[in-house]
């Protein structure tokens, strides 16, 4: 999968943790402790696909995470795009 993640669950867990860290003003990094930013995550097709899949697998969690106001929140732009399409 890349980024040191062995499966999608690890990717989701790290993404949620990094959203939290970002909200708290802390550094964000991938599972292998390499610095990341929202743009670098969103450029990865697999990451975009997993975050989009979360919208359908766990809609309430996806929407709650999309509402978090943090500098690093790759779910928010995906939610904005999907919700425009769904309307």
N, C-alpha and C positions, 0 to 999 in steps of 0.2 A: 504494500500500500504506500510505502514511502514515509518519510518523516519519523521513522523508528516505530511506527504503529504496526502491530502484528495483526490487528483485526479492527473492525469498525467500532466495537465497543470501546477500545482504547482511544480511538480517534475522538469519539463523542465525549468520553470522560475528560480527556485533555482539553478539548474545546471549551467545555463548560467551566473547567478549572481556570483556563486562561481568560475567559470572559470575566469571571469573578476577580481574578488577580488584576485585570485591567481596570475594572470598576474601583478597585482599592488603590490604584495608582502604582501597582507593582509591575515588574518586567514580565513579558510573556515569551514563551518558548515552546518548541515542539517537544515531542516525547523523548527525543535524544538531547534535550537541553540546548538546542540551537535557537537563537533569537528568531522570532517570526513577527509578521505584521498581518493585518487584515488582507491587504492586497496580495501578499504572497500565498495566503491560504486560498483566496478566491480564484487565483490563477491555476490552481490544481484541479483538473477535471474530476478526479475521484473525490476530492474533498467537496466540491460543489454538488456532485451527485449524492453523496452521503447526507449533506445538510438538507438538500431538497427532499430526499427520502424521509428524513425525520419529520418533515411537514405532514406527511401522510401517515406515518407509523405512530407518531406521538404529537398530534396537533396541539394539544393544550400546552405541553412542554415547549414545543417549538415557538408558539406565540408568546409564552411567558419569557423565554430567553430573548426573543426578538425585541421585547420592550425594555430590556436592560440597556441603560444609557452608559456605555463604556466605549473608550476609544477603540478597543479591540472587540468587535462583535460581528463576526462574519455571517451570523444568522440574520441580522437586521436587513442588509441589502437584498438577501435572497427572499426574505419575507415580503419586503416592499415590492419586489418584482412579481412574486407569485400571487400576492393579494391583488395587485392590479390586474393580473391576467384572470384570476378567479371571479372578479367582479363583473 
